[in-house]
Amino acid sequence: MIRFTRITAWLFLVGISLGAIVLSSFYLYLRPGLPAVEQLVDMRLQTPLRVYSSDNRLIAEFGEKRRAPITIEQIPTLQLHAFLAAEDARFYEHNGVDIKGLVRAAVELVSTGSIRSGGSTITMQVAKNYFLTRDRTFIRKFNEILLAFQIERELPKDQILELYLNKIYLGNRAYGIEAAAQVYYGKPVKELELAQMAMLAGLPKAPSAYNPLADPERALIRRNWILQRMNELGYISNTAYELASGAPVTARYHGAETELNADYVAEIARGEMVRRFGDEAYTDGYKVYLTVDSEKQKAANKAMKNGLQAYDQRHGYRGPIGQLEKDTLESGDLAESLSSFSTYPPLRPAVVTSLSNDKAEVYTQEFGMTEMPLETMAWARSYQNPDRRGPAPNKPSDVLAIGDVVYVEVINEPKAEVTGASENEPNEEAHEAATQDKVKVALSQLPEVQGALISLDAQNGGMLALSGGYSFQQSKYNRATQARRQPGSNFKPFLYLAALEKGRTPATLINDAPIVFDDASLETIWRPENSSGQFYGPTRLREALYRSRNLVSIRLLRSIGIDYTIDYLNQLKIDTSQIQKDLSLALGSGQLTPMEVARGFAVIANGGYDVKPYLIDRIEDSRGNIVYAAPSVIHCDENCAEIAQQTPTPDVGFPAIQVAPRLADERAIYILHSMLRDVIERGTGRRALALNRQDVGGKTGTTNEQRDAWFSGFNYSMATTVWVGFDQPSPMGRGEYGAVAALPIWLDYMEVALAGQPPSVMPRPNGIVTVKIDPETGERAAPGNTNAVFELFREENVPAQQTSDAIQSGEDGGTMLPQELF
């Protein structure tokens, strides 16, 4: 017996020794390949790219993984206890591997046939999530154990737990506890209730199987088991356990909680970030702060939608977007039927269910049965062509039929005082309040016409607001930056500026009379006309600009020369690659994008300095370090290249200063400001008088057959351009000039953009002289001339002093100089 015991003991010792040798061999073999624990601290979590406005409103989030890193101090203790109860109750007691936990898991497997609390510790999961593959092999498991021991030796427990809670996958693209709280409950983890905390703690074991969105019943069982464990471990009281375990499942999917609808802007920023950082832009946690102001952007969105819908309704109703069969209507499953039709806020699809003499009953997914009064259909005369509509409707059946699917807008949705509502997603409380009384809606339709708005800080080129069309969901084509269109008369300020620099003045007379060109470069006989079809004879340039006289502009271009004008446009850094090199240039026959036009007007607005539009103000990495900041812009009049070379580049790797050289004579610019203010005071832009501001100038623009409508306006601080037209150029209809189609959009935006802003006027430069002239002749007024008006001149261009005898005799030029009137 003693001999047997000795043999057994020796065998046991030999077995242990051999096991130790094998384990040691594995350790020595695997240890060199294990990653350094220091990498955990330095490793970048795959955090999505987030884009913010200048006032810190979230615009967009890009990336497959939603993650919001958080410190352990920011996580409620109950939430920590929920995860410890579910995953590793002895976390603060073991050294990385929990032998008791492994035994408990084995007992659970034998007794119940399943393992509710896994044998892997939180430290082992950190090792697996950060460093190791998902392969189910002995070597990987052994690596996991070794690395867990190594992590425990080198990092404190709280830091390990923090790494775990930021890395763990919790379903629905959510990585980490903070992102999961936002995805499932729409609020930060610190605001969760106990039952919600336990629900999240149940996800790591099987994010799909225990997902409250995919399988709420199974998730509820898992949640209540965790609550029971928390109670057994003394983390919560019996009362808290009973209340939480009886709570309903409240999880629902919450998309990225954007605070500002600016999809066209976000797409520009996304493209720029990918250009800079490649695919890492989506995963490295960059935060991009833009120059866009949230209030201005909201105003741009609203102005664009309202303006395009107003045009659309002026031209009639094109009919329903669909038709539901009688069987579908009778089945009552209308919500499902409407789900195939897209929503373009504020437009919602609705189906007509009944008609009477003064209203229609329509069903919407959001509000159920709603009422559409007859007066909201008054605009819906049938569309026939851009210039013709059918008769006005007298009753709803003149417009609609039962089963028609149409777009509607809510007109009496209560503005409940609730929090949490975003621009794109109505708050649940507001929805509930709206359904207490029958909601009223107005008939609408999705516009076919499109538009663009771009607003720039004239002093530095920062984009303040941008809209590339009616809806990004409808079309991702960004017309503000991509659509090349003829600017029409919106181009004339650049021609007049070139003329002012060549010695012409606002008082220069040019004959507004019929003209015919037989020019081979124009391919046919060209008979340009004014938009009114009339001719007005000798006209001062000031009046010709604010009345947008085409024939004067053509003669002006011929007088200063096409080549000179093209060279001058190049000097202004206006792209001339798609600009006509003939006299049609005077009428804006070339092609420019709205961004290029806005940039040109910004050069005019700021007094003649170069403008480089930009959108990104700064970029921060996942740790808050600034990796890029837009340089400060310095206006420069001379020796600009030397100043730029002397400007030191900081250690961060991006320039701190950008030199903007002068591109145009400041005195000519100052005079042009005065002329363009007259466009609003007495010309084609008079509608903008509604702003009640003296510091605003601008110019309308319309191309042949009203295919393009423009308005560009500015003060010394800001320049904004609006374009309206069809993507495939076609006539918009009689009367759809820039002042009618584009100016109202510009006006609605600028009312918000300029609200509360003091007047911003270009300072008067030296070398400007104000003298009285005779408005009929453009010459300096003789003493005693009661019709005289004040005019601005560069001092070298001031008309000579005249006597009444000289003017009467026509000496010294008079009003009929051939070189002026052709």
HELIX and SHEET records of a PDB file:
HELIX    1   1 ILE A    2  LEU A   30  1                                  29    
HELIX    2   2 ARG A   31  GLY A   33  5                                   3    
HELIX    3   3 GLU A   38  ASP A   42  1                                   5    
HELIX    4   4 ILE A   72  GLN A   74  5                                   3    
HELIX    5   5 THR A   77  GLU A   87  1                                  11    
HELIX    6   6 ILE A   99  THR A  112  1                                  14    
HELIX    7   7 ILE A  122  TYR A  130  1                                   9    
HELIX    8   8 PHE A  138  GLU A  154  1                                  17    
HELIX    9   9 LYS A  157  LYS A  167  1                                  11    
HELIX   10  10 ILE A  177  TYR A  185  1                                   9    
HELIX   11  11 VAL A  189  GLU A  191  5                                   3    
HELIX   12  12 LEU A  194  ALA A  201  1                                   8    
HELIX   13  13 PRO A  216  GLU A  232  1                                  17    
HELIX   14  14 ASN A  238  SER A  245  1                                   8    
HELIX   15  15 ASP A  263  PHE A  277  1                                  15    
HELIX   16  16 GLY A  278  TYR A  282  5                                   5    
HELIX   17  17 SER A  294  ARG A  314  1                                  21    
HELIX   18  18 LYS A  326  SER A  331  1                                   6    
HELIX   19  19 LEU A  334  LEU A  338  1                                   5    
HELIX   20  20 LEU A  374  MET A  377  5                                   4    
HELIX   21  21 PRO A  396  ASP A  398  5                                   3    
HELIX   22  22 GLU A  428  ALA A  434  1                                   7    
HELIX   23  23 ARG A  479  GLN A  482  1                                   4    
HELIX   24  24 GLY A  488  PHE A  491  5                                   4    
HELIX   25  25 LYS A  492  GLU A  501  1                                  10    
HELIX   26  26 ALA A  520  LEU A  522  5                                   3    
HELIX   27  27 LEU A  541  TYR A  546  1                                   6    
HELIX   28  28 ASN A  550  ILE A  560  1                                  11    
HELIX   29  29 ILE A  562  GLN A  571  1                                  10    
HELIX   30  30 LEU A  583  LEU A  587  5                                   5    
HELIX   31  31 PRO A  594  ALA A  605  1                                  12    
HELIX   32  32 CYS A  640  GLN A  646  1                                   7    
HELIX   33  33 GLU A  666  ARG A  682  1                                  17    
HELIX   34  34 ARG A  686  LEU A  691  5                                   6    
HELIX   35  35 ASN A  704  GLN A  706  5                                   3    
HELIX   36  36 GLY A  738  ALA A  742  3                                   5    
HELIX   37  37 LEU A  743  ALA A  753  1                                  11    
HELIX   38  38 GLU A  795  ASN A  797  5                                   3    
HELIX   39  39 SER A  804  SER A  809  1                                   6    
HELIX   40  40 GLU A  811  GLY A  813  5                                   3    
HELIX   41  41 PRO A  818  LEU A  821  1                                   4    
SHEET    1   A 5 LEU A  58  PHE A  62  0                                        
SHEET    2   A 5 LEU A  49  TYR A  52 -1                                        
SHEET    3   A 5 LYS A 287  LEU A 290  1                                        
SHEET    4   A 5 ILE A 616  GLU A 620 -1                                        
SHEET    5   A 5 ILE A 626  ALA A 629 -1                                        
SHEET    1   B 2 ARG A  66  ARG A  67  0                                        
SHEET    2   B 2 ALA A 174  TYR A 175  1                                        
SHEET    1   C 5 GLY A 322  GLN A 323  0                                        
SHEET    2   C 5 ASP A 404  VAL A 410 -1                                        
SHEET    3   C 5 ARG A 348  LEU A 355 -1                                        
SHEET    4   C 5 LYS A 359  THR A 364 -1                                        
SHEET    5   C 5 GLY A 368  PRO A 373 -1                                        
SHEET    1   D 3 GLY A 322  GLN A 323  0                                        
SHEET    2   D 3 ASP A 404  VAL A 410 -1                                        
SHEET    3   D 3 VAL A 441  SER A 444 -1                                        
SHEET    1   E 2 TYR A 383  ASN A 385  0                                        
SHEET    2   E 2 ARG A 388  ARG A 389 -1                                        
SHEET    1   F 5 MET A 463  SER A 467  0                                        
SHEET    2   F 5 GLN A 450  ASP A 457 -1                                        
SHEET    3   F 5 MET A 718  GLY A 725 -1                                        
SHEET    4   F 5 ASP A 708  PHE A 714 -1                                        
SHEET    5   F 5 GLY A 697  THR A 702 -1                                        
SHEET    1   G 2 LEU A 509  ASP A 512  0                                        
SHEET    2   G 2 GLY A 537  ARG A 540 -1                                        
SHEET    1   H 2 PHE A 517  ASP A 519  0                                        
SHEET    2   H 2 THR A 524  TRP A 526 -1                                        
SHEET    1   I 2 SER A 632  CYS A 636  0                                        
SHEET    2   I 2 ILE A 657  PRO A 661  1                                        
SHEET    1   J 2 ILE A 768  ILE A 773  0                                        
SHEET    2   J 2 VAL A 789  ARG A 794 -1                                        
END                                                                             
